[in-house]
């Protein structure tokens, strides 16, 4: 067992990671400013985690949180491509500057392993499929650039300071606790929320854009395996973390219609600036380095997420 810090640990992915780590007997600290996350996400483990309300950009808060930790899972970020296009500077400060601050605090605290949550958005306009870690294109949004900068900082800190640090590129994560109630909500919670409330499903563009939708438990699995992998296998490297499945938005809608047993109305609107057309991961490198295998497939993940919405998002 060990001591673990999760930045952004009251958020969607971070709270699921906290659940798993507490269940496995680890001592868990969460650093979160609660701007996107919520203490209610931690209700199942609230008595077992130490919550520090603060920002990763705050050196004092980050230093306090990193002190005495064996592993830092750095998930805190300002998400959303459209939000970054509308307001680049807050995205840069939270993601690029925040990652630098987290790395410095972890280095100064002598943390054993630093695991950074990056994004498939770094592939930008590189058209080849599936996406392999060694080939990226020009980024298409400030959000993508901020994550690419974070990856470079992970590599540099590993090389310059001998830190054990690794980056994971997340691909369209979905699941319970993912918010659907704001303008920058991800597509699956938006679709499910609209469908369950009898509203039209808004699709940007023709709906033929494809994604490697990945249920949140798979990300938790990859994060933990990477934190445990041999240093020589992961240090300074970046890995795709997904399910190796390519599904269009219209196919997701078909799956939701089948789950609910009724036809849904679709409202097509203009494409969004900064979005990539297709995303599909090759996870061979992560399988080889850390023994990763997806633990929940797409259909089962959609059912679990639907059930969470039907239960009133507890």
Secondary structure as UniProt FT lines:
FT   STRAND          3..7
FT   TURN            8..10
FT   HELIX           12..23
FT   TURN            24..25
FT   STRAND          27..32
FT   HELIX           39..42
FT   TURN            43..45
FT   HELIX           46..48
FT   STRAND          49..53
FT   TURN            56..57
FT   HELIX           59..66
FT   TURN            67..68
FT   STRAND          71..74
FT   HELIX           81..86
FT   HELIX           88..92
FT   HELIX           93..97
FT   HELIX           98..109
FT   STRAND          113..119
FT   HELIX           120..123
FT   TURN            124..125
FT   TURN            133..134
FT   HELIX           142..161
FT   STRAND          165..170
FT   STRAND          173..174
FT   TURN            176..177
FT   TURN            183..184
FT   HELIX           187..196
FT   TURN            197..198
FT   STRAND          201..204
FT   TURN            205..206
FT   STRAND          210..211
FT   STRAND          214..215
FT   HELIX           216..228
FT   HELIX           231..234
FT   TURN            235..236
FT   STRAND          238..241
FT   STRAND          247..248
FT   HELIX           249..260
FT   STRAND          266..269
FT   TURN            273..274
FT   HELIX           284..290
FT   HELIX           298..310
FT   TURN            311..312
//
